[in-house]
Amino acid sequence: MSNPAPYLIAALLALVLSCVGVVLCGIGIVVTMPFGVCIMAYVYRDAFGAGAPAALAGSAAPPPGAP
């Protein structure tokens, strides 16, 4: 995380989006909150490299009928 500017911009975007949702009839937060959560999840994954756990990264689903 050498340059925190994109993360700060994303956090401010999520904040503004949530505020707009509250201002527009109050119920708008129900619509805008998931977008804010998605923005924060994207920023977290980008900053910390969180992905699939190593144990599951190469595994595939078992074939049908396998015990």
trRosetta pair geometry for C-beta under 8 A, 3 or more apart (Angstrom, degrees):
i j d omega theta_ij theta_ji phi_ij phi_ji
1 4 6.2 44 166 -80 102 78
1 7 7.3 -1 -149 -20 113 148
1 47 5.2 25 -86 -152 114 94
3 6 6.7 60 113 4 101 94
4 7 5.1 -63 -163 46 65 114
4 8 5.7 66 141 -26 88 103
5 8 5.7 -57 -144 37 31 110
5 9 6.3 31 158 -19 66 106
6 9 5.6 -54 -146 37 33 112
6 10 6.3 34 155 -20 66 105
6 43 7.9 -176 124 -123 88 98
7 10 5.7 -51 -146 36 32 111
7 11 6.4 33 153 -18 64 105
7 43 5.3 111 -129 -161 82 120
7 46 8.0 -166 -85 85 94 117
7 47 6.2 48 -93 -74 135 127
8 11 5.6 -52 -146 37 33 112
8 12 6.3 32 154 -17 65 106
9 12 5.8 -55 -147 39 31 110
9 13 6.3 36 151 -23 64 105
10 13 5.5 -51 -146 34 32 115
10 14 6.5 32 154 -18 64 103
10 39 5.4 -177 -179 173 98 106
10 40 7.6 151 138 -85 111 46
10 42 7.5 -132 -158 83 146 104
10 43 4.8 168 103 -76 152 129
11 14 5.8 -52 -149 36 32 110
11 15 6.4 33 151 -19 64 106
11 40 7.5 64 -101 -97 71 86
11 43 7.2 47 -55 -84 77 177
12 15 5.5 -53 -146 37 34 114
12 16 6.2 34 156 -18 67 104
13 16 5.9 -53 -144 38 29 108
13 17 6.2 31 155 -20 63 109
13 39 6.4 -147 92 -155 109 157
14 17 5.6 -54 -145 37 30 114
14 18 6.4 30 156 -18 64 106
14 35 7.5 -173 -123 116 76 78
14 36 3.9 104 -161 -139 98 85
14 39 4.5 -163 -75 77 110 141
14 40 6.0 47 -94 -47 167 90
15 18 5.9 -57 -150 37 29 109
15 19 6.3 28 153 -18 65 107
15 36 7.7 99 -57 -129 30 124
16 19 5.6 -55 -146 37 32 112
16 20 6.3 34 155 -21 65 104
17 20 5.8 -52 -149 34 29 111
17 21 6.6 33 150 -20 61 105
17 32 5.0 -173 154 -172 88 117
17 35 5.7 -102 157 97 150 123
17 36 5.6 -176 83 -69 120 93
17 39 7.7 134 28 -8 149 149
18 21 5.5 -54 -152 34 34 115
18 22 6.6 32 152 -18 66 103
18 29 6.4 42 -158 -128 73 89
18 32 5.7 173 -98 118 42 120
18 33 6.4 61 -113 -91 95 64
18 36 5.2 23 -57 -64 104 152
19 22 5.7 -54 -150 35 35 109
19 23 6.2 33 154 -19 67 107
20 23 5.7 -55 -143 38 32 111
20 24 6.1 17 162 -6 67 111
20 28 6.9 -88 123 130 65 141
20 32 6.5 155 76 -98 89 163
21 24 6.3 -62 -139 46 25 99
21 28 3.7 -157 -157 120 61 92
21 29 4.1 122 128 -83 118 45
21 30 7.6 -177 -178 25 125 41
21 31 6.2 -168 -128 63 116 81
21 32 3.2 -134 -62 26 135 135
21 33 6.8 -149 105 -37 170 69
22 26 6.2 13 -159 -118 54 47
22 28 6.7 -117 -38 68 17 99
22 29 5.2 38 -73 -62 68 112
23 28 7.4 -35 59 52 52 141
24 28 4.1 58 79 -32 98 156
25 28 5.5 109 57 -26 88 97
26 29 6.9 -37 175 1 43 105
27 30 5.6 -27 178 13 67 116
27 31 7.7 57 132 -8 72 97
28 31 5.5 -56 -161 39 53 108
28 32 5.8 31 149 -8 83 112
29 32 5.8 -64 -131 50 34 98
29 33 5.4 47 168 -41 71 106
30 33 6.5 -34 -129 17 18 114
31 34 7.5 -66 -180 26 30 100
31 35 7.9 17 140 -7 61 110
32 35 5.5 -57 -162 36 52 115
32 36 6.4 53 146 -22 77 103
33 36 5.5 -55 -151 36 38 113
33 37 6.4 37 154 -19 69 104
34 37 5.5 -53 -146 37 36 112
34 38 6.3 38 155 -20 67 104
35 38 5.7 -54 -148 37 32 112
35 39 6.4 35 152 -22 64 104
36 39 5.6 -51 -148 33 32 113
36 40 6.5 27 155 -14 65 105
37 40 5.8 -56 -148 39 32 108
37 41 6.3 34 152 -21 65 106
38 41 5.6 -52 -144 36 32 112
38 42 6.3 34 156 -20 64 105
39 42 5.8 -55 -151 35 29 111
39 43 6.4 28 153 -17 64 107
40 43 5.6 -53 -145 38 34 112
40 44 6.2 38 154 -23 66 105
41 44 5.7 -52 -146 35 31 113
41 45 6.4 27 157 -15 64 106
42 45 6.0 -57 -148 39 29 107
42 46 6.2 27 155 -18 64 110
43 46 5.7 -59 -146 39 29 111
43 47 6.0 22 159 -16 67 112
44 47 6.0 -61 -142 40 25 105
44 48 6.0 -22 176 23 65 112
44 50 6.4 -11 134 22 93 130
45 48 7.0 -74 -126 56 19 79
45 49 7.2 52 -177 -119 54 10
45 50 5.1 -96 -114 57 66 87
45 51 7.2 88 -153 -72 104 62
46 49 7.9 13 -173 -66 15 46
51 57 7.5 52 119 -101 112 109
52 56 5.2 -112 172 89 108 102
52 57 4.8 143 97 -89 117 71
53 56 5.0 67 65 20 88 101
53 57 7.0 -135 93 -37 40 84
54 57 5.5 -33 -142 -2 34 122
55 59 7.3 9 145 -22 60 127
56 59 5.3 -68 -146 30 49 117
62 66 4.1 -117 162 63 118 142
63 66 5.0 103 62 -34 73 116
